[in-house]
Amino acid sequence: MLFRNIQLRWNLWAGLIALVIVVASSVYSHYLSKQIADEEKSMVNTWVEAEQTILKSTDTFNLNLASKITSENTRIPIIETNELDEPTGNWINLDSNKNDPTNAWLKNQVNSWKKSNRSPIVVVLSDSPYIANKYYYGESVIARQIRWFPLIQLLVVSIFIAYLFSAQYYKYKNSQNQLWVGMAKETAHQLGTPLTSLQGWMEILKEKNIADDIILEIQKDVERLQLVSDRFGKIGSQPQLEKTSITDLTLRMIDYMKKRTSQHTLFSIQAPEEALFAETSPPLIEWVIENIFKNALDSMEGKGSINVTISEQNELIHIDIKDTGKGMAPPIASQIFRPGFTTKKRGWGIGLTLCKRIMEEYHPGKLQILHTEPNKGTTFRLTLPESK
């Protein structure tokens, strides 16, 4: 946990530093963009003056200088219009259609520049009647690139931060999965020794002629412990699935739980007369059902009823387990499958998480809360594809 907190803090600092860099870069890019805009406006003014010089001057030196100035503008787009903002056909640095007699494309470009609040440079040719040439201009490719650069940079940094956090999340999740698998296998290993010893003691009890019914029940519990050990040993390995009667499997679990719970707890089951089959690993599915039964018993505090309904719909088998316990409020229900979350004073909060994993990763199935309400109980639903 300490290592994870350190990693999380490092990721937060890395993201914060990246964000500061983007903000600083954005401010500087805005400054550069304004400087370039001012410089380009000055260049357009110079270009317009050079154009007027070409039209009016007869001095060869001035004409040559003006021509040189106008020819050097290869990056700022300019469109000349009359006083009514109608293009005259004089423009530079645009990919317009020279053969368009209506100048429709140029008109659209002028309107676009108007909307961006770019004031044209006006050259008055006559006051009465009023005749003028207006020179509208747009930003150069370089200015546009600098303007968009902070947004592109922000996108790149956002992707980097998202990757950083997702990589950390999957790394943590993978470590957590490995921890669960290690815990499960270690539990199976630890159970092995006392199980072997218990089996030996069972043989001794049989030799001493202890009542058969007592030995039988003890034998069932020993076998149950062996089954639990086998279940834990299967965590982390892909189980072998087999065609299983869901009704028979559920009845076995109900029968087992009945003998080990209070007489104030009632079990009931509704199932179709025709057997329903699914591809399962019986020990793991039994584990899921047993875990839900135990949660229901804890919620009811030993008094109440547990009703199981088995149904088939659209080639899916549903096992609905309904209890009359305390139920859950929505905030709790939304977290019930989260690793480490528990409402009990004891426990690690991994039971339902492992059940969900068994259903969704080891079987092509699903585990969900179908309905829950405080003081009115909870209904869990297990779903498995039907096997014909």
N, C-alpha and C positions, 0 to 999 in steps of 0.2 A: 504494500500500500504506500509506504514511504517513497519507494522508487517511482511508483506511478505518479505521486504528487509532485515529485521533482521533475519528471518528464512533462507533466501538465504545465507546471510553472515555466519550464523552458520553452514549451510550445507557445504559451501566451506571450512571453517576452519576445520570442522570434516574430510572432504575428504583429505585436505592437511596434517593434522596430521597423518591420516591413511597411506598416501603415504610416509611420512617421516619415519614412523615406519617400513614400508615394505623395504624401501631403506636401513635403518640402519640394519635391520634384514638380508637383502641380503648380505651386506658387511661383517657382522659378520659370516654368514653362509659360505661365500666364504673363509674367514680366517680359520674357523674350518675345512672346506673341504680340504684345503691345508695342514693343520696340520695333519689331518688323513691320507692323501695321503702319506706324508713324513714318518709318523709312519708305515704305511702298507708296504712301500718300504723297510724300515729297517727290518720289520718282515719277509719279503720275503727273504731278504739277509741272515738273521739268519737261516731261514728254509732251504735254499739251502746249507748253510754251514753244517747244521746238517745232511742233506741228504748225503753230501760228506763224512762226518765223519762216517756215518753208512756203507758206501761202502768201506772205506779204513781202518778204525781203527779196532784194535783187542783188545783194552783195554775195559774191561767190564764197567768201570765207565763212560768212554766217550760214549760208545754205549748206555748205559741207559739214559744218559743226552741228547744225540742227539735224541733218540727215544721219550723222553718226550717233547722235543722242537717241533718235527714234529707233534706229536699228538695234541699239544695245538692249532695248527692253524686250527680252525673250521669255519672261516668266509671268508678268502681270497682265491679265486679260483686260482689255479696254474696248468699250463700244461707244461710238459717237452717235448721238441722236440730235434731232432738231428741238426747238423750244416746246414741242408737243410730245416729247419723249418717243418720237418715231425714229427708228434706226435709219441712218443715212446710207448704210452699206459700208461704212468705214469702221473696221474693227481689227484687233490683233490678238494673237495667242488664244484663239478659240477654235474648236473643231466644228464650226458651223458649216452649213451647206451654202456655198457661194452662189449656187444657181437658184436659190429660193427667192423668187421675186417678191413674195409677201413679207420676207424677213420675220416669219413667225417665230422661228427658233430664237432669233436675237431679241424679239419683243419679250418672250418668256424669260430670257436670261436677265434682261433689264428689270422686269418685274420682280424677279427673285432677288436681285441686288437691292432693289428698293425696300423689300420686306426686311432685309438685314440691316436697315438704317444706315446704308452707305450713301452719303450725300455726294452728288455728282459735282464735278468741276465745270463751272459755267463760263462760257466765253460769249459775251454780248457782241453781236455783229451790227445791230441797229436798234436804236431806242424807239423809233417811230417810223414805220411799224416795228413792233418788237420782234427781233430775229436773233436767235442765239443757237449756239452749239453746246450741247451738254455731253460730258464725258463720264460715263459710268464705268466703274472698275470693280473687279472682284479680287479675292485674295489669291496669292500664288500657291503653287503646290507645296512649297516649303512652309509657308505660313499655315496652310491647312494641316500639314503633317505635325507641326509643332502644337497646334491647337488640339489635335486628337491624341497626341502622344500620352498625356496623363491618363486619359481614359483607357487606352490600351495597356498602359503600365498597371493601372488599377486592376484591370481584368486579369493580367498575368499574375499579379501578387495575390489576388483573390483565389485563383486556381491553385497557386502554391500553398496558401494557407489552408484551403480546403483539403488539398492532398496531404499536408502535414498532419492535420487533425484526423483525417480518415485513416491514414497509415498508423497513427498512434492508437486509434480506436480498435482497428483490426489486430494490431499487435497485442493490445491489452486483452481483447476478446480471445485471441488464440492462446495467450498465456493462461487465461482463466479456464478455457476448455482443457488445456493440458493439465491444469491443477485438478480439475474435476476427475479427469480420466485417471490421474495418478492416485487421487484419493480413493476412487472406486476400486481400483486394482489392489491398492494396499489394504483396503477393508476386506476384500475377498481373501487376500493372503492371510490377514490376521484371523479371520473366521475359520480358516482351514484347520488350525491346530486344535481349538476346543471342539470342533465338530468331530474330528477323528476320535478325540477322547470320549465324547458323548456316545458315539456309536459303540465304542468298546464297553462303556458302562451299560448300555442297553443289553448287550449280550449277557453281562453278569446278572442283570435283573431278571432276564428270562430264565437263567439257570437256577435262580433262587425262588422261582415259581410265584413271582409277584403277580397280582391280578392282571389278567390279559387286557381288560379295558383300559387300565391305567397305562400299561406298557404301550398299547395302541395309540393313545393320545400323545404320550411322550414321543413315540416314534414319528407321529405326524409333525410335531413341532421340530424334531431333529431334521426331518426331511424338508420342512419349511426353511429352516436355517440354511440347509444345503442349497435350496433354491435361491435364497437371498444372496448367498455367496456366488452362485452361478450368475445371477443377474449383474452384480457388481463387476464380475470378471468380464462380462460382455460389453461394458461401457467402453467406448473407444474403438471397438471392432465392429465391422459390418456383420449383423446377425444373419443366419440362414432362415429365410422365411418359409413357412409351410402353410398349406391350406388348413384353416382352422374354423371350427364351428363356434361362432361368436356367442351363441346362446349357451352352449355347454361350458365355454370358458367362463362366462359371466356367472353362471349358476355355481360353478366350483368356487369362485371367489366369494359369492354370497354365503354359501355353506360354510366356508372356512371362517368368515368374519362373524357369522351368527354365534358360533361356539365360543367366541373369544370377546364378546361384547355383553353389555348389560341386557337383562331381560326387558328393560324398558325401551329398548331400541327395536323397532320393527323394520324388517326388510321385505320388499315386495318387488316383483318383476312382471312386466308385460312384454311378451315377445310373440312374433308370428308363429303359427303352427309349423310352417315350412322352415327348415333350417337355413340360416344365412351363413355363408362362408366368406372368409377374407384371408389374404396372404399375410401372415403375422409371425412374429417370434413370440409364442405363447408366454414364456417367462417374463418378457419385457412388457407385454400388454397387461398381464396380470399385475405387474408392479404398478403400472399406471392406475389401474382400477383400484387396487389396494390403497394406493396413496390418496386417491380422491375419497375413498371410503373413510380413511383415517382422518382426513381433514374435516369431513362431514361430522364424524363422531366427536371430534374436538369442538366443533362449532355448536353441536347440540348438547354438549356436556353430558352425554350418556343417556339423554331422554329425547325421543322423537322418532321420526321415520325416515327411511331412505328408500326411495322408489326408483327402480331402473326400468327404462323403456327402450326397447330395441326396435328399430324400424328401418325400412329400406325406401330410398327415394332416388330416382335418377341414377341407379347403379351405385349408390353410396349407402353404406350401413352407418346408421347413427346409434350411438349408445348414450342416452341421456340419463344422468345420475342426479336426482333431485333430493335435497335434504330439507329439513324443517328447522335448520339452525339459525344463527344470528344474521346471516346474510352479510353483504358488504356495501359500503357507500361507493359511488362511482370513482372517487380518487384512489381508493384502495384496490378496487377491481381492476383499474387500469394498470396497476403495478404488480399484480399478484404473480405474474410469470417472470418478473425481473429478478436476475440473480442476486441473492443476498437479502431480498425483501421478505420480511416475515412479520406477522402480527402477534406471534407467540413469544413468551418470555425465554423459551429455550428453542434451539434449532438454528440452523445456518441459512435457512431460506433458499434451499436449492432443490427441494422435493418436486414442486410443481414445475420448476425450470427444467429439471431433468425429464419429467414426464412429457413436457412439450417437445423437448428435443427428441425423445424416443418416438413420439408420434410423427413428427415432421421430418426428422433426418434419417431415422432407422426404418420408418415405414412411410409409404406415400399417403400419410394421413394428416389429421388436424386435431388440435385440442383447443377448446375455447370455452369461455363463460357464456352460456346461452341466456341466462337471466339471473339477476341477483338483486335483492332489495333488503335493506336493514330490517331485521326482526321478522323477515318472511322467507328466509332460506335462499339457497343458491342451486342453480342447475348447471352442471358441467356437461359439455357434449364432446364425445369422441367420435371422429368420423374416419372411416376406412373404405377404400374401394372394394366393391363386392367382387368376389371370385366365383365364377360360374363352374 
